[in-house]
């Protein structure tokens, strides 16, 4: 991991974007990326919590965060051309991957 502060900031932004995307998909009746967005938001939030308190488990969770962000990016990229919230989510996930790798 490059910088813990950048990781925290990227995870926070990603969690917000994922929650927004999931909510928009639910409202629009599109279930395609809802579950992965919710999972990604939860993992990112937990990653922030562990990083903030200097947990010894943060590096392991960070690796999982990167994995889930990659899956979320792949799903949201499928819908990004037609749904702005999916594009924003995918972009936030990409930044999180970069910051937490």
Buried (B, 14 or more C-beta within 10 A) or exposed (E): BEEBEBBBBBBBBBBBBBBBBBBBBEEEEBEBBBEBBBBBBBBBBBBBBBBEEEBEEBEEBBBEBBEBBBBBBEBBBEBBEEBEBBBBBBBBBBBBBBBBE
